[in-house]
């Protein structure tokens, strides 16, 4: 009888542990929580604002972000002035935190997209809400991730799709149109978008936490 209760207790424990692990994996991978938006410090925000000003960019915050901001904040007034490229910099540099802050502050993707910058690699994680009318998974959230190699070699930019995963499972190359590990600039750079893109880039690099881009005249 003691052996029976001992085995019963052991089986019960295994079932409980298995159930807990299953719930954890399901919550983390199948139904992930929103990403935490990046919030820059005052000093970091000033540096980013300066970069955007130098690029003549004034991005508008998404409605969700505007609701969090003070309604007393007035939009800057544009002043008419003659166009000139004298003294203009063609180099663009953004940190990983700045890229994520731009997404958080100026789009509705603040809690749905996260970007990572490492050596020659841009990695993106994205949460995609599924249609509530979809069978079984309706109303849930799809977790996807992708990697893109960005570099500059032999006098031209290199753009290579490293892969795409759904819920942590890499998709086969056939599903990606046989584009995995293919240099898109080399493959499609004879015409259209990729030709124009390559022609306008003088230099591009991705380091640990930083993206650098230099445009041609």
Residue pairs with C-beta under 8 A, 6 or more apart in sequence:
29 143
29 167
29 168
30 140
30 143
30 167
31 140
31 141
32 127
32 141
32 143
34 111
34 112
34 127
35 111
35 112
35 113
35 114
35 125
35 127
36 111
37 100
37 101
37 104
37 110
37 111
38 97
38 100
38 101
38 103
38 104
39 101
39 104
40 48
40 97
40 98
40 101
44 97
44 98
44 101
45 101
47 98
48 94
48 98
48 101
48 102
51 92
51 93
51 94
51 98
52 58
52 59
54 89
55 92
58 76
59 102
59 105
59 106
60 106
61 69
61 105
61 106
62 105
62 106
62 107
62 108
62 110
63 108
64 108
64 110
65 104
65 105
65 106
65 110
90 202
90 214
90 215
90 216
90 217
91 212
91 213
91 214
91 215
92 211
92 212
92 213
92 214
92 215
93 210
93 211
93 212
93 213
94 102
94 210
94 211
95 117
95 209
95 210
95 211
96 115
96 116
96 117
96 209
96 210
96 211
97 209
99 115
99 117
99 211
100 114
100 115
103 109
103 110
103 113
103 115
104 110
107 113
109 126
111 127
112 126
112 127
112 128
113 124
113 125
113 126
113 127
114 124
114 125
114 126
115 122
115 123
115 124
116 122
116 123
116 124
116 125
117 123
117 206
117 207
117 208
117 209
117 210
117 211
118 206
118 207
118 208
118 209
119 206
119 207
119 208
120 149
120 150
120 151
120 205
120 206
121 147
121 148
121 149
121 150
121 162
121 206
122 147
122 148
122 149
122 150
122 206
122 211
123 145
123 146
123 147
123 148
124 145
124 146
124 147
124 148
125 143
125 144
125 145
126 143
126 144
126 145
126 146
127 141
127 142
127 143
127 144
128 141
128 142
128 143
128 144
129 139
129 141
129 142
130 137
130 138
130 139
130 140
130 141
130 142
131 138
131 139
132 138
132 139
142 166
142 167
143 166
143 167
143 168
144 164
144 165
144 166
145 164
145 165
145 168
146 161
146 162
146 163
146 164
146 165
147 161
147 162
147 163
148 159
148 160
148 161
148 162
149 158
149 159
149 160
149 161
149 162
150 157
150 158
150 159
150 204
150 205
150 206
150 211
151 157
151 158
151 204
151 205
151 206
152 158
152 201
152 203
152 204
152 205
156 185
156 189
156 198
156 201
157 185
157 197
157 198
157 201
157 204
158 183
158 185
158 186
159 183
159 184
159 185
159 194
160 181
160 182
160 183
160 184
161 176
161 179
161 180
161 181
161 182
161 184
162 180
162 181
163 170
163 171
163 176
163 180
164 170
164 171
164 176
165 171
173 179
173 180
173 181
184 194
185 194
185 197
185 198
187 194
188 194
188 195
189 195
189 198
199 216
200 215
200 216
201 213
201 214
201 215
201 216
202 214
202 215
202 216
203 212
203 213
203 214
204 212
204 213
204 214
205 211
205 212
206 212
